[in-house]
Amino acid sequence: MGVLALLSTIQAVATVGQAYGLTRALVSIWELHSLNSIVLPVCIFVTAFIARQLCEVGKKWVASHFADQVVKDLRPQVQHKLFKAGPASMAQRGTGATVTMLLDGLDQTKTYIQTIMPKMLDMGIIPVVILVVVWWENSLAGIVLLVVFPLLMFFMAILGIAARDKSDKQYAAFQNLNNRFVDTILGLPTLKMLGVSDNYEDEIYKVSERFRKRTMSVIMVAMSSSFALDFFTTLSIAVVAVFLGVNLIHASVALFPALFVLILAPEYFLPIRQFGNDYHATLNGKNALNDITTVLQTPDPARDEDLNLDAWSEDSDLKLSHISFAYDMPHEEKSDATVTTPHALQDISLHVHGYQSIAIVGRSGSGKSSLIDMLAGFHAPQEGNIVLDGISTTHLNIASWQRHIWYIPQKPYIFHGTIADNIRFYTPDASDEQIQSAAMQAGLGDWLSTLKDGLNTAIGEGNRAISGGQAQRIALARVTLDSSREILLFDEPTAHLDIETEYELKQTLVPIMRHHLVIFATHRLHWLDSVDRVVVLDKGKVVQSGVPKELLTEAGPLQALIGEIGGGHVDD
Ligand SMILES: Nc1ncnc2c1ncn2[C@@H]1O[C@H](COP(=O)(O)OP(=O)(O)OP(=O)(O)O)[C@@H](O)[C@H]1O
């Protein structure tokens, strides 16, 4: 910043020197002096011109270097913040908007910083230096310039506010477009299957049209603003010129000061004009920077690094008391005071002790995944209390708790790499034999024998596609590979498996359950024979809880659920 300010000051002095040399040379020629008399002014002009250009290049280099460094620092900070915020926050922002912020947004921020910062310094330094010189030469011309400048700033601010409002809307439309686009790409198989991909194409077209119109309206404001700025500066220069011309005619001012001031007048307005033009051109970068700053300023979810859980053993204890939780409202609904989100979990009390296996069942939307996510520490309850091994805490985002957890979501993520890499993802030191054995245990044997490269087959984004069931088996293989974690949280661990494969996997999972705390959400009620407890959820509340055998004999919510589903699968 200091270097940029120094270069701007040198540039201001060089601009004055350039105008001085030019004026001196012109006046000498006008007054018919010898050619020798213009050598020095021309040298001054050329030196000042070169110095000015060098300053310009230097400023660009420094600003680009600075912007590079800022973006280099920002990128890991934003990533770290997003990782800390967890999957719930990502779901709320939208994948498309997040990816755009991290890729295009950071590049736009770089352009914004490297363009606007030197222009702001120029605007603050160059006109002041020129004004002092003009005032020195002709105080009345100085007064004209001084009066016009705040007026110009005022116009620029008004137009800037109008452009900013439009640009905010355009940026929101851009984020919406990105989210829609990613949504459509991810949902393409469903859209094709339902035969509505054409409708979605129309929808994307409409959203992109909206974005186009908003972009056009930003460009309109930017163009009118540039026009207004140019008009007013030209008018101001004309006023100065007329004023000097009249004084020249009346011989109340000499030719040199009049010409010198006239040549300097456009230079006085140049920084503000350049700032105005670049401000509009970089509004997207400004919005991206705001977006990034908002992410960075979002308070981290409460995380307890101090609460220490050495291990989960047969004597360990977890008590949730009167827990309630509601998801954050989507951004567009936040401003609407009449909209409230219903609680996903309400007044939940749950006592878990030692190596138990607990099935959480309920209709779709009853809160099973939300409860599992809360146990994994992704959501902090808004009400209620949690006591972990005798220590009270308001949430389970606890480093030492999460170190003991295995969490398998409904759709386990498969990373770009080989099957073996994916299995050893959380256990990087596992040997090939251990991976092979974990793969067999998870029921991957038949599939692997059909693959030419076996465990070394590349899968994940852009590689060989795999089925949902295969992804879940890989996730289960990760679990069997790591015996150091005693708590298993599963959200529909067998949702994508056919009943025969599920039965095979059940044989693998049931022995694991005996020496682990296993809590899993499931729609498949045959698991009830293998678990110690079942918790029935309905509309976010625990409506029944107990030993499955006992609950199955009495009329109640579990019976009603079984009645509804008929077979072994609970669904609406
Ligand atoms: N990210 C989210 N933002 C807002 N509301 C959500 C979010 N995720 C879930 N919900 C809402 O919270 C409630 C509970 O959802 P949850 O996914 O926990 O139910 P579930 O029993 O696991 O359903 P399913 O069996 O269909 O997976 C539902 O009303 C759902 O619409």
The ligand as a Gaussian input file, in Angstrom:
#p B3LYP/6-31G(d) Opt

LIG

0 1
 N      -31.016000     -28.971000       4.982000
 C      -32.290000     -28.832000       5.369000
 N      -32.842000     -27.607000       5.414000
 C      -34.110000     -27.420000       5.812000
 N      -34.935000     -28.422000       6.197000
 C      -34.457000     -29.672000       6.162000
 C      -33.107000     -29.956000       5.748000
 N      -32.896000     -31.287000       5.818000
 C      -34.068000     -31.825000       6.267000
 N      -34.993000     -30.854000       6.472000
 C      -36.347000     -31.026000       6.981000
 O      -36.264000     -31.579000       8.299000
 C      -37.249000     -32.569000       8.475000
 C      -36.592000     -33.896000       8.888000
 O      -35.810000     -34.332000       7.789000
 P      -34.864000     -35.622000       7.868000
 O      -34.063000     -35.663000       6.624000
 O      -34.171000     -35.605000       9.163000
 O      -35.966000     -36.790000       7.876000
 P      -35.747000     -38.346000       7.642000
 O      -36.645000     -39.030000       8.618000
 O      -34.324000     -38.708000       7.675000
 O      -36.301000     -38.521000       6.186000
 P      -35.927000     -39.667000       5.118000
 O      -36.322000     -40.971000       5.714000
 O      -36.778000     -39.320000       3.953000
 O      -34.468000     -39.550000       4.851000
 C      -38.026000     -32.672000       7.178000
 O      -39.204000     -31.917000       7.332000
 C      -37.098000     -32.040000       6.158000
 O      -37.848000     -31.381000       5.169000

